[in-house]
Amino acid sequence: MKKKLGLATGIALVSALALAACSGTSSSSTKPADATINIGSVYEPQNLDNTAGGGQGVTEALNGNVYEGLFRLTDTGKVENLLAKSFKKSADGLTYTFDLQSGVTFHSGAKLTSADVKYSIEKVLADDSQSARKSSLAPISSVSTPDDSTVVVKLSSRSISLPYNLSYVWIIDSAAKNLKTSEDGTGPYQLDSWKRGSTLSLTKYKGYWGTAAKNAGVVFHYYSDATALNNALLTNAVDVVTSEQSPDALAQFTGNSSYKVTDGKSTTKLLLAFNDKVAPFNKVGVRKAITSAIDNKQLLNSIWGDYGTLIGSMVPPTDPWYEDLTGVNPYDVTLAKKELAAAGYADGFTFTLDTPNYDPHPAAAQIIKSDLAKVGITVKINIITPDTWYSKVYQKHDFQATMQEHVNDRDVVFYGNPDFYWGYDNKQVTGWVDQAEQASTTDEQTALLKKVNMQIADDAASDWLYLYPQIVVASSKLTGYPVNGLNSQFYAYDIVKK
């Protein structure tokens, strides 16, 4: 990986210098409220609709900035009221009544009403919705609007996580069109322009109902190469990098008073996800063998050095039901060979690994290929674009194994859905997930999801390679930016540039 990044340095530096000349970085005479914040990222949206496969990038750029929900997930993971001024839950837990904030308008100027909330929830639940949280909101049986400021949600079964899950539902003007390329939200920023492959610009919305953004706007600059991203920061083309992708480059920032490096809490897991419904990955023994054949510690060290965390499961330490399960399928080549033989594959086999084309996936795939060769397994690496990954792997389930990062917290529940793209189907796990969601207390929910976590580790449902570090690098002139990587969100409205 170091060699790969090094080769890109010359080209990337030229690119970054060019961007610096036209980035619009504020001068020392610019007032903080008039400054534009330039943000560097590798996660460009696939489109601007989070129910249409917009990907991680659309969450990073638009969630909380352009669109808001009834609830807001803070940078520390707390659920707070947002467009919902208050709510009441019935004694049986099956009816929620939400009172909306007053004086809220969309960027088009239309007034927020309960009809827009109903539309937005039903948009997530629609047959053609590609929202990752669609299944989590399945208990919703109806949404009604007694008046313009009241929303009543009825459930078919208890859902202890409903406020949390509703924080993922963007409230959209029901009259809005072309949401893949435009927007009509209620947030502190509105879309200015999106130049695919380059930038996405947001400007302050003057009619915002809440506390105004502390800057004039933000521009997300997109890079496919980690070195280019760092050079953009070094040349002032960007003011902050949302998630550092090259730990080898950190020394140039940690020893420089012009920058601040923050190692926050991440919820992003890098998975080697098997298609558990196709041979040979439909056998638990094969999955366990592969997991034990890959040296995750060495992989993490090769990619991230001293940063990042081994977790052995889908649950990050910030989740209430976290347990360290790194010892369930330990790195042990001898054990892996025995498990392969017991599963009927003593001579190994060949499979194709579909791998996204951006860092660190290609480098990680090569390490995995080398490790698995030691137990007789041949890996054919198929490098694909994010668009291809989404349609081939996520939608069509047309793959044997893949590598992908999953950014959300509390997403172990996806293993309770047999129709999710990895096809894991354990009826006991599905039952525990359902029971956890219908729990009457958080302690009961936590106990059940700990069982889920242990079972999917025992089954090696996937190989959870490591938990990403959340390294934010920013100009020392900046304050107020998020430091944790919860769900890939990056609230920009409190950022101040001195």
N, C-alpha and C positions, 0 to 999 in steps of 0.2 A: 504494500500500500504506500509506503514511503517513496518507493521508486516511482510509482504511478503519479503521485501528487507532485513529485519533483519535476517530472517531464512537462507538467502543465504550467509551471511557474512563469516562464517567459511570456507565453501567450496571454495568460491570465493577468499579468502585470500591465501589459499594454491595454487590455480591456478595461482594467480598473482605473488606469490613468485617464482613459477617454471618458469614463463615466464621471470621474471626479470633476472634469471640466464642465459638465452640464448637469450635475446632480442637484443644484439649487441649495447646497448646504448653506445655512445661515451665516452671516458675518457676525463679528463681535458686537456690532451696533444693533443687531436685530433683537427686539424684545422677545422673551421666552414665549409669550402667547402668540407671537407672529411667526415663530420658527416652524419650519417643516422638518419632520423627523424622517430620516432615511434609514430604512430597515433592510438588512441583508438576510436572505433565506435561500434554502435549496428546495423549498416546498411550494412550487407554483400550483395554484388550483387547476384542476382539470376543466372545471366550469364553475359558475358562481352559485350553484344550487345544491344545498346540502342534502336534498332528497333525490339528486340525480347523479350521484357519483362524483361530487366535486373534490373528494379526497381530503387529505390532511391539510393541504394548503388553503382550502376555502375556510376551514375552521380557524386556522391561524390568522388569516387576514380579516375575515368578516365577523366572526363570532364575538359579540360584545362590543365591537367597533361599529359595524353597520347594522347588524341585526341583534335583537334582544329577545329574551324569553320571559315567561312568567316568573322564572327564577333565574338566579345567576350563581354560577359556581366560582367562588373566589380563587385566588392564586394559591390559597392554602387548603382548598378542598371543601370549604364550608358552603352550604346551600343557603342563599339569601333571597328574600323577596325582591323582585324587580318590577316588571309590569303588573304583577299581582300585588296590589296594595296590602291585601290580607286574604286569608282563606279559612274555611271551616270544614272539618271532616265529620261525617255522621258517626253515630255510635257504633254501627256495624262496619265502618270503614269502607263502605261501597259508594258513598256519594261525597264529592268534593265541590264546594261552592267558592268561587274565586271572585273577589271584588277588584276591578281594574283601577289602575292609576288614572287620575283625571288630567286633562290637558295634554295628552300625548298625541302627536301627529306623525304621520309617515313623511318620508322625504319628498313625496309628491305633493304634500300639503293636506292629504286626506286625514280625517280624524280617526284615531283608533277606536274601534267598537268591539263588542263581544263577538260579532259576526266574523271579524278577522281572526280572532283567536280560534273559533270553531273551524274556520277554513284551514288555518295553519296546522292544527292538530290532525285534522282529517287528511291533509296533504301528506303528512308523515305516514299515516296508516293506509294510504291508498294502495291499490294493487300494484301500481307501477312505481311505487316509492322504493328507492334504494338506500334509505336511511339505515344506518347501522343500528339505530335504537328502535326500529319499527317493532321488532319482536318484544322488546321490553315494555312497549306501550299497548301490547295486545289485550290486556285486561279491560281497556276502555271499550265500553259497549255503546255509549252515546254521549254526545256533547250538545247541550241546549243553551239557549240565550234568552232568559226571561226578560232582560232589558239590555240596553246598550253597554252597561257597565258591569254586568254580571254574567258569569259563565258557570254552568253546572256540568260536571263530568261524572257520569255514572260508570261503575265498574262491574264486570261480571264476577270478579273475585278480588279479594284484598290485594293492595299493592303498596307495600311499605315504602317502596322507592319512588312513588309517583312524583313528588316534588323534585327529587333529583333527576329523574328521567325527563321531566318537563323542561329542565334547564337546557336540554338539547334541542328543544323545539323552537325554531325561530318564528317569531310572530311577523307575518307578512301581510301586506295590503291584499285583500281578497281580489282586488281589481287589477293587480300587477300582472304584467305579461313578460315573456322573454327573460325569465329569471336565470337562465344559464349564462347570459351575457350582460344583464342589467340587474337592478335591485330596487326594492322599495321597503326599507326597514325603518325602525324607529330610533336607531342608535345615534351616538354623538358625531359620527362621520357619515358622509354619503359618498358614493362612488363618483370619482371624477373621470378616470379613464383606465382601461386595461389594455396594455400592449403585450400581447401574448409573447412569451419567451423573453420578456424584458422587465416590465414594471406594472404594478397595480397601484394607482394613486387614489387616496381618500382625502376629502376636504372636510373641514368642520361644518356641521349642520347647524345653522344659526337658529333654527326653530326647535332645537332639542329641548325636551321636557325636563331633563335632569340637570345635573351639574355639567357645565360646558367643558369640553376638552381643554387641556392646558397648553395646547399647541395649535397651530393653524391647520395641520393636516399631516398625513404620513404617506410615504412612498415605499412600497415593498419592491426591492430589487432582487431579481431571481438569478441564481447561478446553479449550474449543474456540477460544478467542480469546487471542492473545498478550498483549494488554493486560491482560486479566483475570488471566493468569498472573503478570505482573509486579506488578500491584497486590496480589495475594495475598502475594507476597514482601515488599512494602513495608509491609503491615499485619500481618505475622507470622502470617498464616494458614498459610504454608508456610515451611520453613527453607531449602530448596534447590530450584532449578529444574534438572531433569535436562538440558535442552537449550534454551537461549535461542532464542526464535522472533522476537524483535523487536530488531534491533540499534539501532534508533532510540532505544530506551529505556535503553541501556547507560549513558549519561552519568549517570543518576540513581544508578547503583550504583558506577561506577568512581571517582566523587568522594566516596564516602560510606564512612567507616571502619567502618560497621556491616556492610558486605558485602565479599565477595571475588569477583572475576571471573577465571575461568580459561579460557584458550583452548587446549583440548586437541586431540588427533588424532581425526579423524572417519573413518568408513568409509561414510558415507551419501551415496549418489549420487542426484541428482535427474535422472530420465530423461524425455525425450520418447520414449516407446517406440512404435514403429510395429508394426502387424500385418503382418509381412513376407510373409504368405501371401495378402493381398488387394490388389487393384489400388487405387491406383497404387503402393502401397508395396512391391509385389513387384519393382519395378524399382530397382536400385541407384542409377541416375542420379537418380531422384526423391528418394530418401532423402538422397543427397549434396547435392542442390540445397537441400532444406529445411534441412539442417545448416548450409550456408554462408549461408543467408538469415537465420538467427537470430544476433543479436549476443549471444553468451553472456556476454561481458565486461560489456556494459551491463546485461544481465539480472541477473547476479550483483550488480553494483553497486547496481542499483535495489532489490533485495531485501535484500542483506546489507551494503551499504556497503563498507568496507575488509576485511570478513571473507570467509572461504570461499576456494576454490581452483578454478581451471579445470584439467580433467584430459584431456579429449578422448577418454576411453575408460572402460571399466568398472573399471579397476584403480586403486585409491588408492595414494598414495606409501608406505603402510605395508606393501603386499604385496611379496614378494620379486621379482616379475616386472614391477614398475612401470617404465614409460617415459613421458615427456612426449610425448603425441601430439596436442597442441592444434593443431599446424600441418597435420594431415592433411586436414581439411576446414575451411579457414579461413573466417572471416566475410568474404564478398565477394559483394555483391549482383549485380554484373555476371556473375561466375562462376556464381552460382545460376541466373540467367536462361538462360545458355547451356546449363547442364546440364538444365534443364527442357525447353528446346526440343529438345535431343538425345534426350531420353526420350519425346518426342511430346506434350509438354504446354506448348507455347509460350504458350498463352492461359491457363495455370493450371488450377486445378480447385478443387472444394469438398470439404472433409472435416469430420467431427465429431471433436472432441477431448473424450474423457471425462476429467473432472477431479475429483479428490477435493475435498470442500467445506471442508477446513481449510487454514489458512495454511501455506505461502505459495502453494499451488497456484492459487487463483483469480486472484491478482495476476499470477503468472507466466504464466498462460494468456492474460491480456489483452495482455501484452507480446509473447508469441509471435504472437498474432493480428495485432497491429499490424505486426510485422516481416514476416510472410508476405504481408500485403496488398501490400507494396511489390514483390513479384515475381508478383503476380496470383493468389495462393492465398487462398481464402476459408475461414476457420476458424469453425465453429459450435461454441461452447463448451457442453458438457453437464455441468453440475455435479452430482455424485452423492455419496452417502454411502459410507463405507468398506465397509459391508456390500454395497451394490450393486456397488461396484467389484470386490469379491472374487468375487461370483457371476457378474457379467456379463463382466468382463474376464479375470480370472485363471482361473476355472473353465470358462466357456463360450467364451472367446476371441471374444466377440461385440462387436467394436470395430474401428475403423479406426486410431485413434491414441489414446494415453492419456498422462497424466503421473503419475509415481509415484516415490517414493524407495525405493531398495534399500539396506538397512542393513548387510549382511554384508560382511566381508572375504573375499577369495579366491573371490568368486562369479562371476568371469569364465567359469568352467566351465559356467555355465548356457547359454552360447551354443553349447555342444556338444550340447545337447539340443533336437532339432527339435520336440519336443512341448511345450516350455515356452511360456508364454502369448504371447510375441511372435513365435513361429513362424519364427525365423531358422534356415535350413537350408543349411549349407555343409559338405559331406561331408569336405572337407579339415580344416576346423576341428574337426569331430566326431572325426576320426581323431587329430588332435594332442592333443585333450583326453584321449582314451582312452590314448594313449601316455604322456602326462604322468603320468597316475595310475598307470600300470604301471612308471614309471621306477624304476631301482634307486638313483639318487642325487638329491639335491635340486637339484644343478646341472643335471642332465638335465631334470628337471621344470621348472625355471625357464626354460631355453632354449626349450622347447616352448610354454610358456604365453606367452612373449613373442611368439612367432609368432602364437598365437591372438589376442592383444591387437592386434597390427598388422593382422591380416586383418579383424577385425570393424570396426576403424576405417576401413580401406580400403573396406569394404562399407557403411559408415554403417549398421550393423545397428540402431542406435538413435542418438539424439542425447543424449550425456551432457552435460547442461547445465552442471552444476557439482558440486563436492564440498562438502557442507554444512560450515560451521564447527562445532566442538563447544564451545560456550560454556556453561560451568556457572557459575551465579550462586548463591552461598550466603551465609547469615548468617555473619559473622565468628566466631560462637560455635561453628561446626561444623568438625570435622576428620574425616579418614578417608574422604571420599566419592570415588568414581571421577571422574577428570577427562577420560578419553578416551571416545570414543563407539563403541568396537568392538562391532559387531553389536547395538547398542541395549541391551546389558546394563547393569544399574545395581546392582552389589553394594552392599547397604545395611548389612551386618553389622559393618563396621569404623567406621561413623559414630558420632562422639561429639559430644554437645551439652554445652558447658560452662555 
